[in-house]
Structures are given as structure tokens and as C-alpha cells.
């Protein structure tokens, strides 16, 4: 599932965006990744997985259903 690979990057992005501008905690994405893994453990990258999944799942499901319906309308076989 792509969400399993996206979740760590989402965690890093969130940490970088939420750090104070006057007292930077992380220098860059790699520094952020290393500090999270070292200080909080590697499973931290998947913390918040359920909220992320609940945000992506409905959209992805609708996209697949609509895509399959459009393929059917155009006379194409389902995937």
C-alpha cells in the first residue's frame, strides 16, 4: 500500500513545517529523519497512520470507482 511508504515522508514534512522559525530543530529532511529515528524510534514514522489513512481511503476509493465506470462507458475492460 502506498500509504505505508508515504506516511514517513508526511511525518517528516509535518515536523519540518511545524518547527519554530527562530529556533530550528532540524536542518533539513535527512537531519529530521535521523533525529526522529534516533530519539523516538523508527516506528514513530508511522504514528498517526489511521488519520492519514482515513483521509486518503475515501478519495482513493472514489477515484477507482469513477475510473472503472469511465472505462466501462468507453467500452474498455475493467482492470
LOKOL-460675 format. One record per residue (C-alpha): residue number from 1; residue in three letters; x, y, z. Coordinates in Angstrom, 3 decimals, always signed. Layout:
<recs>
REC num residuo     east    north       up
REC NUM     ALA        X        Y        Z
...
</recs>
This chain:
<recs>
REC num residuo     east    north       up
REC   1     UNK   +0.000   +0.000   +0.000
REC   2     UNK   +1.404   +3.372   -0.952
REC   3     UNK   +0.259   +4.877   +2.314
REC   4     UNK   +2.824   +2.786   +4.172
REC   5     UNK   +5.566   +4.476   +2.174
REC   6     UNK   +4.009   +7.958   +2.231
REC   7     UNK   +3.449   +8.095   +5.999
REC   8     UNK   +7.138   +8.572   +6.956
REC   9     UNK   +7.518  +11.427   +4.463
REC  10     UNK   +4.326  +13.006   +5.766
REC  11     UNK   +5.726  +12.830   +9.313
REC  12     UNK   +8.991  +14.470   +8.223
REC  13     UNK   +7.167  +17.176   +6.257
REC  14     UNK   +4.901  +17.939   +9.210
REC  15     UNK   +7.816  +18.178  +11.635
REC  16     UNK   +9.743  +20.497   +9.306
REC  17     UNK   +6.727  +22.735   +8.721
REC  18     UNK   +5.818  +22.961  +12.415
REC  19     UNK   +9.245  +23.755  +13.807
REC  20     UNK   +9.694  +27.311  +15.123
REC  21     UNK  +11.379  +29.614  +12.631
REC  22     UNK  +13.510  +31.286  +15.315
REC  23     UNK  +14.774  +28.030  +16.881
REC  24     UNK  +15.177  +25.398  +14.190
REC  25     UNK  +15.210  +21.826  +15.442
REC  26     UNK  +16.026  +20.206  +12.088
REC  27     UNK  +18.397  +21.430   +9.386
REC  28     UNK  +16.782  +19.523   +6.512
REC  29     UNK  +14.677  +16.436   +5.748
REC  30     UNK  +17.551  +13.993   +6.211
REC  31     UNK  +18.508  +15.552   +9.549
REC  32     UNK  +14.859  +15.354  +10.617
REC  33     UNK  +14.629  +11.679   +9.622
REC  34     UNK  +17.806  +10.769  +11.507
REC  35     UNK  +16.796  +12.652  +14.661
REC  36     UNK  +13.309  +11.111  +14.711
REC  37     UNK  +14.678   +7.579  +14.226
REC  38     UNK  +17.420   +8.068  +16.833
REC  39     UNK  +15.401   +9.884  +19.516
REC  40     UNK  +11.922   +8.395  +19.114
REC  41     UNK  +12.456   +5.115  +17.272
REC  42     UNK  +11.667   +4.115  +13.691
REC  43     UNK   +8.005   +3.254  +14.389
REC  44     UNK   +7.403   +6.956  +15.026
REC  45     UNK   +7.335   +7.479  +11.261
REC  46     UNK   +4.002   +5.634  +11.149
REC  47     UNK   +2.465   +7.429  +14.135
REC  48     UNK   -0.806   +8.951  +13.000
REC  49     UNK   -1.258   +6.295  +10.313
REC  50     UNK   -5.014   +5.960  +10.931
REC  51     UNK   -5.848   +9.676  +10.446
REC  52     UNK   -3.772   +9.728   +7.270
REC  53     UNK   -5.421   +6.530   +6.042
REC  54     UNK   -8.896   +7.855   +6.827
REC  55     UNK   -8.082  +10.950   +4.765
REC  56     UNK   -6.774   +9.028   +1.739
REC  57     UNK   -9.044   +5.963   +1.687
REC  58     UNK  -12.327   +7.633   +0.633
REC  59     UNK  -10.643   +9.664   -2.097
REC  60     UNK   -8.773   +6.673   -3.476
REC  61     UNK  -11.897   +4.507   -3.412
REC  62     UNK  -13.952   +7.117   -5.262
REC  63     UNK  -11.210   +7.596   -7.847
REC  64     UNK  -11.099   +3.861   -8.551
REC  65     UNK  -14.882   +3.553   -8.849
REC  66     UNK  -15.126   +6.590  -11.159
REC  67     UNK  -12.184   +5.391  -13.237
REC  68     UNK  -13.743   +1.955  -13.695
REC  69     UNK  -17.103   +3.486  -14.637
REC  70     UNK  -15.452   +5.740  -17.233
REC  71     UNK  -13.570   +2.763  -18.683
REC  72     UNK  -16.883   +0.900  -18.973
REC  73     UNK  -18.531   +3.852  -20.741
REC  74     UNK  -15.717   +3.925  -23.269
REC  75     UNK  -16.091   +0.216  -23.981
REC  76     UNK  -12.866   -0.767  -22.249
REC  77     UNK  -12.473   -3.783  -19.975
REC  78     UNK  -12.174   -3.348  -16.242
REC  79     UNK   -8.730   -3.509  -14.725
</recs>
